[in-house]
Amino acid sequence: MSIWLPIRLERGLLPKQVLYFLRFKAFQGAENLKGFFYWRFFGSRKGRALPVCGRCALMKKRERTIWHDDDSFWQTFQFEMFNTEKLEAAPQEVDQLVELLDLQPGARVLDLCCGIGRHSLELARHKFEVTGFDRTASYLEQARTKAESENLEVDFVLGDARKFCALEEFDAVINMYTAFGYFEEPSDDKRVLLKAYASLKRGGKLLIELMSKEVLARIFQPRDWHERDGRIFLRETEVTQDWSWIKNRWILFEDGQQKEFTFGHRVYSAVELTGLLRRCGFADVEVFGNLEGAPYDHEAQRLVTVAVK
Ligand SMILES: C[S@@+](CC[C@H](N)C(=O)[O-])C[C@H]1O[C@@H](n2cnc3c(N)ncnc32)[C@H](O)[C@@H]1O
């Protein structure tokens, strides 16, 4: 508010508009405080949902459901996102990210958009203090069940990555497997990074691992399909908005039924993502071509950024 208010006054806004602006800012501030309060006293440990106020809940109901907020999307494609290959890859990925981040024994790690917790659980097996955060309740239920069966201490918390609050609690935040760039508004992506920044201790590190613009351009296939465990899965991919947005159409044939979802997400180049991280306050930002720390060059498999607070 301190930056924007004088600018707006200078431009000669009407008093009524100024009033609306102030009320909006006050509402935002109250929301942040409330979120922080719930995180500290209710969200943590018990792994409950972060409650929202009545007005927000009402507004939410009226909004159209966007794919990333649609449980049926995540449930339908769970078999593909967390297939055997992906589950088996998790232990090695965790070994690699522990080394890349130079995580010290007992470090506190936030797995942001943790899914069914394949990395959270593995990190807990390595005796790190882990919080897994995700918007999909059924994924977190599975993660909790697995943690219980192995007697692992992991805090699984339900919520929206744009709204979670934790202040300087973590040594590292990880965001794995293209779990970033889902929002139509670029400011929402920035909000997620600002939350990650706030939740890190000074010197803490944020690792993001995703499919980047450069890598996608190299391996791009407009259509592909495969069959796994009796399911046929077809994918159609389109590059739109001058290579800033990817439109996807995923079709699943299972038990004689067809399910279809169309959805889109932002695609980042290394320069775009590192620029955004710096604008969010991160000091050193390094870029790699995989979790082993390979260079981000023409052979890069993924874009991995490590940003230090
Ligand atoms: C591709 S999965 C990645 C899961 C996990 N990181 C992994 O590597 O197994 C993306 C995850 O992001 C979660 N997600 C999507 N939108 C979210 C949001 N706004 N806030 C929190 N989680 C979100 C989904 O529920 C899903 O679990």
The ligand as an ORCA input file, in Angstrom:
! r2SCAN-3c Opt
* xyz 0 1
  C       1.876    -32.770    -11.257
  S       1.391    -32.907     -9.590
  C       2.959    -32.916     -8.769
  C       2.907    -33.642     -7.445
  C       4.214    -33.831     -6.698
  N       4.989    -32.616     -6.615
  C       5.039    -34.934     -7.294
  O       6.111    -34.668     -7.853
  O       4.623    -36.087     -7.204
  C       0.783    -31.289     -9.238
  C       0.170    -31.147     -7.855
  O      -0.155    -29.787     -7.632
  C      -1.316    -29.747     -6.825
  N      -1.920    -28.411     -6.976
  C      -2.498    -27.887     -8.065
  N      -2.905    -26.643     -7.847
  C      -2.580    -26.360     -6.568
  C      -2.756    -25.227     -5.734
  N      -3.346    -24.114     -6.172
  N      -2.310    -25.286     -4.465
  C      -1.724    -26.404     -3.983
  N      -1.542    -27.515     -4.727
  C      -1.951    -27.492     -6.007
  C      -2.166    -30.883     -7.336
  O      -3.125    -31.304     -6.410
  C      -1.095    -31.946     -7.599
  O      -0.926    -32.758     -6.494
*
